[in-house]
């Protein structure tokens, strides 16, 4: 609709049409709120009655440089991403990848058995399996009639 309006106003000058369209689109998008920054590293978490699984994106970080801790019902990931180094004569054209130290903590939905936790690393993805503590598992209570 906006483009049709522009074409009908300025049919003789396509450059003017495109410039006006670009100007209006810029105004439209500049009024939108800034996008929310994503916590680093991005994670997915899902839970069943038996365990919680966490997958964190940590490309470019060696697994031995990632600190994974569980305290009470909180999982914490800590590490540091080194900045990319430029070769002599190079300058940045675009720089979007974050670097520096980071820590990410999430509250778990229930108590876990820290002794049975396992972590694996594959293609920049850290997968952490956190089994639910036996003491915290739901128990069926049978009812005896007298």
HELIX and SHEET records of a PDB file:
HELIX    1   1 UNK A    2  UNK A    9  1                                   8    
HELIX    2   2 UNK A   14  UNK A   30  1                                  17    
HELIX    3   3 UNK A   63  UNK A   65  5                                   3    
HELIX    4   4 UNK A  114  UNK A  116  5                                   3    
HELIX    5   5 UNK A  134  UNK A  136  5                                   3    
SHEET    1   A 4 UNK A  43  UNK A  47  0                                        
SHEET    2   A 4 UNK A  51  UNK A  57 -1                                        
SHEET    3   A 4 UNK A 125  UNK A 131 -1                                        
SHEET    4   A 4 UNK A 118  UNK A 122 -1                                        
SHEET    1   B 3 UNK A  67  UNK A  71  0                                        
SHEET    2   B 3 UNK A  74  UNK A  81 -1                                        
SHEET    3   B 3 UNK A 100  UNK A 107 -1                                        
END                                                                             
